[in-house]
Amino acid sequence: MYEWDFGLLWGYRWLFLDGLWVTVSFTVAIVTGGLAVGLVGALGLLCRFAPLRMASLAFIEVFRCTPILVQLIWCYYALPILAGIELSATSAALIALSCYGGAFYAEIIRGGIVSIDPGQSEAGAALGMMPAQTMRRIILPQALRRMIPALMNQSILQFKNTSLVSVLAVPDLVYQGQMAAHDSFRPLETYTAIAVAYFVILFPLTLFVRHRERRLGGRS
């Protein structure tokens, strides 16, 4: 019968902490980048200029309908060749995950915007506001409150998606865990500890999202 020994992992604590720091930092970066991409994509979907609307739709569907792991590998190996630029593993992962998350954020943001009563836009026009001003001052602030639970759910998925960057040798928590597992010959303890770390971080966030969803449901 297998004998568990988590005590050996204490010697690798700094390795795990370094990996956790990279994972959290990476998550902040790709959520920020994804929200920016998603906002542009959502506005593109709502644009009356057909070529821009179709370009936004094509971008979103490409990233939504292809596996994120394939996107990571493609950005790392193919994008530098096609674009004639050099990309580090970290940069390629940031681009892929930001675009992937942005495709989903775009649909969330678009849905939040169209859920606002059209009368709000008409009221802005009656006050002499330009469409961009109406969007920024009236529509988006109201839509944001409705979008928060969905945006946070997608951000939680983005946090979990960072585990895939280990395939590009980005030193995140999973990659550092792989190093510890190979060195200690204790993969069961190592990956169990990694799973616990993800759970400890994400479970409170999921509870917060549920709380927000209940409040939003009660308000409506």
VODRENLUM-977121 format. One record per residue (C-alpha): residue in one letter; residue number from 0; y, z, x; chain. Coordinates in Angstrom, 1 decimal. Example, Ala and Ser with C-alpha at 12.3 -4.5 7.8 and 13.67 -1.06 7.14 Angstrom:
2
> A/0/-4.5/7.8/12.3/A
> S/1/-1.1/7.1/13.7/A
***
This chain:
220
> M/0/0.0/0.0/0.0/A
> Y/1/3.5/-0.9/1.3/A
> E/2/5.5/2.0/2.7/A
> W/3/9.2/1.7/2.0/A
> D/4/11.5/2.7/4.8/A
> F/5/15.2/2.3/4.1/A
> G/6/16.2/4.5/7.0/A
> L/7/15.9/1.6/9.4/A
> L/8/18.7/-0.1/7.7/A
> W/9/21.2/2.5/8.8/A
> G/10/21.3/1.0/12.2/A
> Y/11/22.5/-2.2/10.7/A
> R/12/25.2/-0.6/8.5/A
> W/13/28.1/-2.3/10.4/A
> L/14/26.4/-5.7/10.0/A
> F/15/26.2/-5.2/6.3/A
> L/16/29.8/-3.9/6.0/A
> D/17/31.1/-6.9/8.0/A
> G/18/29.1/-9.2/5.6/A
> L/19/30.4/-7.4/2.6/A
> W/20/34.0/-7.8/3.8/A
> V/21/33.4/-11.5/4.2/A
> T/22/31.9/-11.8/0.8/A
> V/23/34.7/-9.9/-0.9/A
> S/24/37.4/-11.8/1.0/A
> F/25/35.7/-15.1/0.2/A
> T/26/35.6/-14.2/-3.5/A
> V/27/39.3/-13.5/-3.6/A
> A/28/40.0/-16.8/-1.9/A
> I/29/37.8/-19.0/-4.1/A
> V/30/38.9/-17.2/-7.3/A
> T/31/42.5/-17.8/-6.3/A
> G/32/41.9/-21.4/-5.3/A
> G/33/39.7/-22.0/-8.4/A
> L/34/42.4/-20.7/-10.8/A
> A/35/44.9/-23.1/-9.2/A
> V/36/42.5/-26.0/-9.4/A
> G/37/41.6/-25.0/-13.0/A
> L/38/45.2/-24.8/-14.1/A
> V/39/46.0/-28.2/-12.7/A
> G/40/42.8/-29.6/-14.3/A
> A/41/43.5/-28.0/-17.7/A
> L/42/47.0/-29.4/-17.8/A
> G/43/45.6/-32.8/-16.7/A
> L/44/43.1/-32.7/-19.6/A
> L/45/46.0/-32.0/-22.0/A
> C/46/48.3/-34.7/-20.5/A
> R/47/49.2/-37.6/-22.7/A
> F/48/49.0/-40.0/-19.8/A
> A/49/45.5/-41.5/-20.2/A
> P/50/44.8/-42.2/-16.5/A
> L/51/45.6/-38.7/-15.4/A
> R/52/43.6/-37.3/-18.3/A
> M/53/40.6/-39.4/-17.4/A
> A/54/40.9/-38.5/-13.7/A
> S/55/41.0/-34.8/-14.6/A
> L/56/38.0/-35.2/-16.9/A
> A/57/36.0/-37.0/-14.2/A
> F/58/36.8/-34.4/-11.6/A
> I/59/35.7/-31.6/-13.9/A
> E/60/32.5/-33.2/-15.0/A
> V/61/31.4/-34.1/-11.5/A
> F/62/31.7/-30.5/-10.4/A
> R/63/30.3/-29.0/-13.6/A
> C/64/27.3/-31.3/-13.7/A
> T/65/26.1/-31.1/-10.1/A
> P/66/24.4/-28.1/-8.3/A
> I/67/26.8/-25.9/-6.3/A
> L/68/24.3/-25.9/-3.4/A
> V/69/24.4/-29.7/-3.2/A
> Q/70/28.2/-29.5/-3.3/A
> L/71/28.3/-27.1/-0.4/A
> I/72/26.1/-29.2/1.7/A
> W/73/27.9/-32.4/0.8/A
> C/74/31.3/-30.9/1.6/A
> Y/75/30.1/-29.7/5.0/A
> Y/76/28.2/-32.8/6.1/A
> A/77/29.6/-35.8/4.1/A
> L/78/33.3/-34.9/3.5/A
> P/79/34.2/-34.8/7.2/A
> I/80/32.7/-38.2/7.7/A
> L/81/34.3/-39.8/4.7/A
> A/82/37.7/-38.2/5.2/A
> G/83/37.7/-38.4/9.0/A
> I/84/38.5/-34.7/9.4/A
> E/85/36.8/-31.8/11.0/A
> L/86/35.7/-29.0/8.7/A
> S/87/34.3/-25.6/9.7/A
> A/88/31.5/-24.1/7.6/A
> T/89/34.0/-21.6/6.1/A
> S/90/36.5/-24.3/5.1/A
> A/91/33.8/-26.5/3.6/A
> A/92/32.5/-23.6/1.6/A
> L/93/36.0/-22.7/0.4/A
> I/94/36.7/-26.2/-0.8/A
> A/95/33.3/-26.6/-2.6/A
> L/96/33.4/-23.2/-4.3/A
> S/97/37.1/-23.5/-5.3/A
> C/98/36.5/-26.9/-6.9/A
> Y/99/33.3/-25.8/-8.5/A
> G/100/34.9/-22.7/-10.0/A
> G/101/38.1/-24.7/-10.8/A
> A/102/36.1/-27.1/-13.0/A
> F/103/34.9/-24.2/-15.2/A
> Y/104/38.3/-22.4/-15.1/A
> A/105/39.9/-25.6/-16.3/A
> E/106/37.8/-25.6/-19.5/A
> I/107/38.6/-22.0/-20.1/A
> I/108/42.3/-22.5/-19.6/A
> R/109/42.3/-25.6/-21.8/A
> G/110/40.5/-23.8/-24.5/A
> G/111/43.0/-20.9/-24.3/A
> I/112/46.0/-23.2/-24.5/A
> V/113/44.7/-25.2/-27.5/A
> S/114/43.9/-22.0/-29.4/A
> I/115/47.6/-21.2/-29.6/A
> D/116/49.2/-22.2/-32.9/A
> P/117/51.0/-25.5/-32.6/A
> G/118/53.9/-23.9/-34.3/A
> Q/119/54.7/-22.0/-31.0/A
> S/120/55.4/-25.4/-29.3/A
> E/121/57.5/-26.5/-32.2/A
> A/122/59.5/-23.2/-32.0/A
> G/123/60.1/-23.8/-28.3/A
> A/124/61.3/-27.3/-29.0/A
> A/125/63.6/-26.0/-31.7/A
> L/126/65.1/-23.7/-29.1/A
> G/127/65.9/-26.6/-26.9/A
> M/128/63.1/-26.0/-24.4/A
> M/129/61.5/-28.8/-22.4/A
> P/130/57.7/-29.0/-22.8/A
> A/131/57.1/-27.5/-19.4/A
> Q/132/59.4/-24.6/-20.2/A
> T/133/57.6/-24.0/-23.5/A
> M/134/54.2/-24.0/-21.8/A
> R/135/55.4/-21.6/-19.1/A
> R/136/57.4/-19.2/-21.2/A
> I/137/55.6/-19.2/-24.6/A
> I/138/52.1/-20.8/-24.6/A
> L/139/50.6/-19.6/-21.3/A
> P/140/51.5/-15.9/-21.6/A
> Q/141/49.9/-15.8/-25.1/A
> A/142/46.9/-17.9/-24.0/A
> L/143/46.3/-15.7/-20.9/A
> R/144/45.5/-12.6/-23.0/A
> R/145/42.8/-14.6/-24.8/A
> M/146/41.4/-16.1/-21.6/A
> I/147/41.0/-12.9/-19.6/A
> P/148/37.4/-12.0/-20.5/A
> A/149/36.2/-15.6/-20.0/A
> L/150/38.1/-15.9/-16.7/A
> M/151/36.7/-12.6/-15.5/A
> N/152/33.1/-13.7/-16.4/A
> Q/153/33.6/-16.8/-14.4/A
> S/154/35.0/-14.8/-11.5/A
> I/155/31.9/-12.6/-11.5/A
> L/156/29.8/-15.8/-11.3/A
> Q/157/32.0/-16.9/-8.4/A
> F/158/31.3/-13.6/-6.6/A
> K/159/27.5/-14.2/-7.0/A
> N/160/27.9/-17.9/-5.9/A
> T/161/29.2/-16.7/-2.5/A
> S/162/25.7/-15.8/-1.6/A
> L/163/25.0/-19.5/-1.2/A
> V/164/27.4/-19.9/1.7/A
> S/165/24.7/-18.3/3.9/A
> V/166/23.1/-21.8/4.0/A
> L/167/26.1/-22.9/6.1/A
> A/168/25.8/-19.9/8.3/A
> V/169/29.0/-18.3/6.9/A
> P/170/28.5/-14.6/7.9/A
> D/171/28.6/-13.2/4.3/A
> L/172/26.5/-10.3/3.1/A
> V/173/23.4/-12.4/2.5/A
> Y/174/23.6/-14.1/5.9/A
> Q/175/24.0/-10.8/7.7/A
> G/176/21.1/-9.4/5.7/A
> Q/177/19.0/-12.3/6.9/A
> M/178/19.9/-11.3/10.5/A
> A/179/18.9/-7.7/9.8/A
> A/180/15.7/-8.7/8.1/A
> H/181/14.6/-10.9/11.0/A
> D/182/15.5/-8.2/13.5/A
> S/183/14.0/-5.2/11.7/A
> F/184/11.0/-7.0/10.1/A
> R/185/11.9/-5.2/6.9/A
> P/186/12.9/-8.0/4.4/A
> L/187/11.9/-6.0/1.3/A
> E/188/14.2/-3.1/2.1/A
> T/189/17.0/-5.5/3.4/A
> Y/190/17.1/-7.7/0.3/A
> T/191/16.7/-4.7/-2.0/A
> A/192/19.8/-3.1/-0.4/A
> I/193/21.7/-6.4/-0.8/A
> A/194/20.8/-6.6/-4.5/A
> V/195/21.9/-3.0/-5.0/A
> A/196/25.3/-3.8/-3.2/A
> Y/197/25.9/-6.7/-5.6/A
> F/198/25.0/-4.6/-8.6/A
> V/199/27.2/-1.7/-7.6/A
> I/200/30.2/-4.0/-7.3/A
> L/201/29.6/-6.2/-10.3/A
> F/202/28.2/-3.8/-13.0/A
> P/203/31.6/-2.0/-13.4/A
> L/204/33.3/-5.4/-13.7/A
> T/205/30.9/-6.5/-16.4/A
> L/206/31.6/-3.3/-18.3/A
> F/207/35.3/-3.9/-18.1/A
> V/208/34.9/-7.5/-19.4/A
> R/209/32.9/-6.2/-22.3/A
> H/210/35.6/-3.7/-23.1/A
> R/211/38.2/-6.4/-23.0/A
> E/212/36.1/-8.6/-25.3/A
> R/213/35.7/-5.8/-27.8/A
> R/214/39.5/-5.0/-27.8/A
> L/215/40.2/-8.7/-28.2/A
> G/216/37.7/-9.0/-31.0/A
> G/217/39.2/-5.9/-32.8/A
> R/218/42.7/-7.3/-32.4/A
> S/219/41.7/-10.6/-34.0/A
***
